[in-house]
Amino acid sequence: MSGSVNQAPTSEDAEEPLQRMVEAIKRGEHGGYVPFDPQGHTVQIG
């Protein structure tokens, strides 16, 4: 997701893509996402 030149996306801009991501993860469709732990290291799923 991107904003415009020199401006990050707003919370409203981020809401719909975030909801699509949440729904995909709930359906088990997480192949396109990379999870990170609190220290910033990647976490393997499955």
N, C-alpha and C positions, 0 to 999 in steps of 0.2 A: 504494500500500500504506500502510496506516496502523496505528498502534499503538492503545493505549487512552489514556484521559485522562491527560495528563502523563507518558506512557511511550512511548518509541519501540518499534517492533517488535524482537523478539529476532532473533539470527542464524537460529535455527530457524524463526521465522515467515517470514523472508525467503527461505529456501532454495528452497521449491517455486516461488514466483513467479519467482525468478531463473532457475531451470532452465527454466521455460516460455519465458521471454524468450530465453534462449540457444538453445533448440531452434527457436524461431520465426525468429530471425536466421539460423541455419544453413540453414533452408528458404528463405531469401530474403524472408521476410515481415517487412520492416522499416518498412513504411509508417506504423505507429503509434508509432515511436520517433524521438526527436530526438537525434542524436549531437552531442557537444561535443568541441572540441579541448582540449589541456592548458591553454589560456588561458581557457577557458570560452565561446568563441565557437561558434555553431552551424556544423555542417559539412554541406554539401549532398552527397547521394548520387545517383549516376547522372547 
